[in-house]
Amino acid sequence: MEMNVGGLDKWLRIIAGIVLLAFVFILKDNDSLWLWGLIGIVPLATGLMGRCPLYTFIGVNTCKKS
């Protein structure tokens, strides 16, 4: 599979994913809000893998060509 996430986009996804996942631990006592922290799995995974299914669907590529 071809990578379509690179550069600054990749690092912003990783950082955003970590921050959102931190909310799971910070808001663990609030039953409804801590689940929003699990959304952090998506940007973290796409940033680490370098591939975003939505980017493939809409034809965006932020990864530099070699």
C-alpha positions, 0 to 999 in steps of 0.5 A, a space after each residue: 500500500 502506498 503511503 499518503 501521509 507525510 511530513 508535518 501532517 504525520 507529526 500533527 496526527 501523532 501529537 493530536 492522537 497522543 493528546 486525545 488519548 491522554 483525555 482517557 486518563 484525565 477524564 476517566 471519572 466522567 463517564 461520557 467525556 472520556 470516550 471522546 479520548 478514544 477518538 485519538 486512536 484514529 489520528 495516532 494510527 494513521 500518523 504511525 502507519 503513514 496511510 489515511 483511508 480518507 485521503 485515498 478516497 478524496 485523492 489527497 497525498 501529503 507524502 513527498 514523492 521519492 
